[in-house]
Amino acid sequence: MPKILIVGGGYAGFYTALKLERSLRPGEAEVTIVDPLPYMTYQPFLPEIAAGSIDPRHAVVSHRRHLEKTTILTAKVTGISHATKTATITPEIGDPWEFEYDIIVVTAGSVSRTFPIPGVADQAIGLKTIEEATAIRDRILTNFDKAALLPAGAARDRLLTFTVVGGGFAGIEVFGELRSLATDLLRYYPTLSFDDTHFHLIEATGRIMPEVSVKTSLWVIKSYAQRGAQIHLETQLTSAVDGVIQLSTGESFETDLIVWTAGVMASPTMRHTDLPVEERGRLRVQADLRVVNDDGVVEGAWGAGDVSAVPDLTGDGIAGYCVPNAQHAVRQGKLMAKNITATLRGDLPRDYFHKNLGAVATLGLGQGAFQAGKIGITGVPAWFMHRGYHGLAVPMWERKIRVFSGWALNLFLRRDIVSLEARETPREAFATVAARPKV
């Protein structure tokens, strides 16, 4: 049987494997998926996870539970040699080995894109993984516990000052959700007031959320200002050394949490392959998702999702390519599975074409923004639209039920405000009291 190797188990990789399982006939092909994590993360939920509105486990989909016919390798692909049709598989424990394939599907996704700004690598945290979202949540909750015991002053201000860098959808959403969480927490801390909390969002361009209209983006800015959250437009972060924020405007303040959402770039996996990549490091593919080089189609190679430069045939993409978001990755994965199946049977693949249906964002509990063409909706209706869309979009019905059930319970029980920051050092409690042999 032909061996199909899928590199990456995110949106595009997971849906490719899932749809191949349903479309391939028994014995038609053998599918293997490789990812260092044993689950797919539904990233649109990360802001709500950071705010404690969704249980972290409910936003991930287990590979092993839902890909029943696919071989799962929880490891990294550290090299791809398409000339020999081999990939280097590197497990967390043990020696790397070479995996031979007939067809390779590259869906390795993206990672946070940063700039060499002093202090960012040491102080900031991204928002691409479940682990990052839960760490952000725990940091805020722990900081409130610490700040409640301090008198007014610089130390308390630093603990209660939270900074987000990047005014795209991810940045605006986590900014609003964290502001909502902080406001909700004040009921439990009588020694702290609303004016003690400080929220700053830094955006280098002159507007936020380019996917929505100017009118909608201005409403968002006004809404945040009314909620005590400041957005710095046309402002660059110049330094974050030791948590001291230095802005291009000359403003400076201290913060204990810096969330970096200023863009993404293709997975570093693409630095170790002989497959063709473009100037931004993304895999070169044509509209039917087959990999191409200057001579035409590269046989047996496919790509989709954030790691690939997929042409946007609607004309709405940036520089002619699909933007890196979940809408495209999910649909590309589904189409790629159909196209691979078609080519195995001697049929022609179809081009990817998807007209953006609109954009919807959460801005905190009960606040949202929606844009579809010239139609803009804000406030509570948009918030319900956000929850409805993403609650139904998260893969697998058992995940949908868990998410909707959690939201329903929160209406009556409120969100959970327990910090589990100690999980980062789980042996500390035991190690401090454990008896040791006398020397």
N, C-alpha and C positions, 0 to 999 in steps of 0.2 A: 504493500500500500504506500502511496505517497505520504511523506511525513511533513506535516505543517507545523512550523514553529512560530508561536506568537510571543513577541518580546514586549512584555509589559501587560499588566492586568488591570489597568484603569478603565475609564469609560469605553474607549474604542476597543481595547483588547478583550475586555470582559464580554462586550456585546458581540464581537466577532466570534469568540469561542461559543457563546450561548446559541447564536444563530446557526453556526456550523453544526452544532450538535443536533439541531432540529431539521436541518436541510440535507445533510449528508446521508447517503444510504449506508447500511451496515457494510463494512469492509471497503468503503470508497476512499477513505483517507484516515490517517491517524493524527490527532491534534494534541499538541503539547503547548502549555502556556508557562512562561517563566516570569516571575516577579519576586522581588525580595520581601514583599508583604503578602500574607495569605488572604488578602481581601481587597475589594474595590472600594474606594472612598467616594461618597457622594458629596463633592466639594461645595455645592451651593448651600449645604447645611452648616458649614464650618462657622459662620458668624453666630448662628443660633446655638451651636454647641459651646462657643466661647462665652455666650451669655447665660448658659445653663437652661435653655429652653428645650433642648433635645439631648437625650442620653447619647453619649458618644458611640456606643455599640450599635445604636439603631441607624446610624448613618453609614455603616460599612456593610458590605455584602460578601459573605464568605465564598471564596473560590471553590473550596472542596465541597461545600454543601450544595451549591447550585450548578456546578459544572461536573455533572456525574459521569460523562463519557470522555472528559478531557484529562490528560495526564497533567498534574499540577507539580511544578518544581518551584519550591520556595527558595530562590537563589537569585544571583545577579547574572546578567549577560554582560561580560566585560570585553567582548570582542566579537566582531562579525566579519567573516571572510566569505563573501559571496562567490568569489572566484573558485573556491573549493567547496562551497556550500556547507560551511561548518561555523558553529558559534561556540565561543568559550563560555562555559557555565561555571560560575564561581560560587560555591555554597558558603555559608557563614562558618561552617566547620568542615574541614577536609580539603583535599586538593582540587583544583579546577580540572575540568575535563572537556573534551571536544564533543559537541553534539552535531551529528550529521542530519541535514534536512533536505527536502526537495523544494519546499516553498517556505519563504520567510515572510512574516507579517510584523512590521515594526510599528508598535504603538506604545513607545516608551514614555510618552507624555512630556511634561515640562517641569522645570524647577524654578525657584525664585530667581529673578534677575536682579543683581545688586550692582552698585558702583563703588569704587574705592574711596568711600567717605570715611574719614577717621572715626573709629568707634562703632560703626555699624556692625561689622562682623563679630564684635565682642559683646555688644549690648542688645541688638535687635533680635526679634523672632519673626519668622514668616507665618503665612497662613495658607499652607498647601496640604497639611496633613492633620489627621485626627489628633495626633500627639501634640502638635503645636496649638491647636484650638483648646484642648483641655489644659495645657500649661498656662495659656493666657487667662482662662477662667480661674484657675487656682491662684494665679498671681494676684488678680484683683481681689478675690475673696480674702486671701492671706493679708494683703496690704490693708484692707479695711480693719481686720483684727488688730494689726500692729498700730495703725494710726489712731484707733479708738483709745489707746493707752497713752498717747503722747499729747503734750500741750500744743497749742497753736504755734506754728513756727516753720522753719525751713525743712526740718526732718519730716514733719507731717505732710507738708505741701508736696514734697517729692513723692511720698508714698501714694498720694491721691492725685497725682498728675499723670495722665495717660496720653500717649502720642501714637498716631497712626500716620504712616508715610505712604502717600499714593491715593489719588482721588478717583480711581476707577470703581467699578461695581464692588469688588471685594473690599476695598478700603472704606467706601461709604457705608456698606452694610455692616461691617464689623464695628465701625465708629458709632453708628446708631445703636447697635445692639449692646455695646459696652456702656454707652451713655444710659440706656434703658436699665441695664443691670445695676449700675451704680445708684441711680435714682431709687430703684426698688430696695436696694440694700439699706438705705438711710433709715428706714423704719425700725431696723434692728440695732441701730447704733445711735442712741440718744445724745452722745457726746459729739457727734459729727453733724454738720449741716450741708445743705445743697451747695452753698458757696465755698465749702472746703474742697469740693471736687473740681478738677480742671481737665478739660479735654481739648486736644489740639490735633487737627488734621493738616498735613503739609502737602500741597500739590504744586508742582513746578509750572504747570500751564495756567491759563487764565480761566479754566472752567473745570467742573467735575462731571463725571458720568457722561462721556461723549456719546453714548448710545441713546440718550434721551434728548428731548428738545431743550433749548436754552431756557424756556419758560419753566419747564419741570425742574431743571437743575437749579434755577434761582429759588424756586419754592423749597427745594431741599435745603439749600443754604440758609434761607430764612427760618425754616423749621428748626434746624440745629441751633441757630443763634438764640431762638426763643427758649431752647432747652439747655442753654449754657454751654454749648459746644462750639468752639471756634475753628473756622476753616481758613487757612492761610493760602490764598491763591497767588500765583506767580511768585512763589517762594521756594527756594531750594534749601535742603538740609546740607549744611557745610561741615558739621562735626557733631558727633554724639559720644565723644570720649567720656567715660565714667558717668554716662547718663546725663551729661550737660548738653542740652540741645542748643546749637548755634545755627541761626537762620541767615539767609542771604540778605534779609532786611535789617540785620543788626540785632534782632531780638534774641534773647537768651533765657532759658529756664531749665530747671532740673526735672527729670522724670525717672520713674522706676520701671516703666514699661514702654517699649518701642515696638510697634507692630509694623512690619515692612510688607507692603502690598503693591510696590511700584513696578509691576510688570513681571513677565515670565520669559524664560528662554528654553530652547530645546534641551532634552535630557543629555547629560554628558556622555551617554552611551554612543552618541553619534560621532564622538571624537575618535572612536576605536572601531571604525568600519571602512570597508572599501566601497560601500554604496555611495552614490552621488549625493552631495549635500549642497545647498545654496549658501549665499554669503552670510546668512544669519544662523547657519549651523543646522537648518532643518532639512529633512529628507526631501529630495526632489521627486514629486509625483505628478502625474497628469490627472485629469478630471475623473477618470475611472478608477483612480487610487492605485494604479500600477506605477512602480518606480521607473523613472526615465533618466537617461543621461543624454549627452549630445548626439548620440547615435540612434536614440529611440528607446523603446521599452526594454527594461532589464528583466529578462525572463525569470519567473519564480520569485519576484520580490514585490511586496505591497507595503503601503504605509497609510496611516490615517491619524487623526487627532492632533494634539498640540505639537508633536514632534515632526510633523510633516507640513510642507508648504503646499496645501491643497488649493487649486484654482477655484475662485468663487465665480461661477458662471452667471450669477445674478447681477454682477457689477457693483455690489454693495460692499465688498470686502476691502480691507486695507491693502493698498498696493496690488490689488487684484487677487488677494488670497483670503481664504476663510479666516476669521478671527479665532483665536484659541478659546473656545468656550464649550460648555457641556452640550448645548444644542447641536453643534456640528459633530463633536466627537461621537456621541451616541448614534446619530444618524449615519455617519460615515462607517462606523463599525458594523451596523446592520447591513448597509449596502455592500461593504467589502465581503462579508460572508456570502452574500448572494452572488457577487461577481466571481469569487474564488470557486464556488460550486459550479457556476456556469462555465468557467474556463476548463474545469476538470471534465466537463461533459461535452466540450467542444463548441460551446456557445460563446457569444460575444458579451463582454462586460458592459454595464451601463454607466454613464457619467453621473457624478454626484451633483445634484442641484437642490439647494434648499433656500427658500426665501425666508429671511428672518421674520418670525411671527410677532416679535415685539420683545420688550425687556421689562422685567419686573424685579423690584428690589424691596427688601425689608429694611426699615430704618429704625427698628426697635419695636417693642411691644405695642401693637395697635397703630403703627405708622408704616406706610409703604409708598412706593412710586411705581407707576406703570406707564409704558409708552409703546404705542403701536401706530406707526405712521405719524399722522398729525394729532392723534388722540392721546391725551395725557390724563391720567387719573392719579390722584394723590390721597393720602390720609388712610382712614380705616378701610374703605373699599379695596384700595390697592394692596393693603396688608393681607386681606382675606384672599385676594387673587394670588398673591405670592405663595401663601401657605397651600392653597388649593392646587396650584400648578406643580409646585415642587413635591408636595405630599404624594401626588399621583405619579410624578416623574421618577421618583426614586425606584430603582429596580426591585422586582420581586414583591409579591403580595404580602408575604410575611413581614417585610420591612415596612411597607406602607401601613399595615395595621399597627405595628409598634409605634411608628411616628405619630399617626393620628390619635392613637390611644394616649400617648404621652402629652400631646397638646391638649386633649380634652381633660385629662387629670389636672394639668397645670391651671386650668380655669378655676378649679375648685380648691386645689391644694397649694397653688403657687409654685414657682420654680424652686428647685433644690439649691440651697446656698452653702452646702458643706464643701470646704476645700479639702482636697486629697493630695496636697502638694508633697506630703511626706512619702507618697508612693515612689518618688524619684530616688529615695534612699530607704528602701523597705527593710534592710537588715539592721539599720541603725538602732532601733528600739531593742532588738535582741542582742546585738553586739555589745552595747553599753553595759549590759547586766550579765552577760555570759561568763561563767567561771573559766579561767584559763589555768593551764598547768603552772605550778610554781617553778621558777628558774633556780 
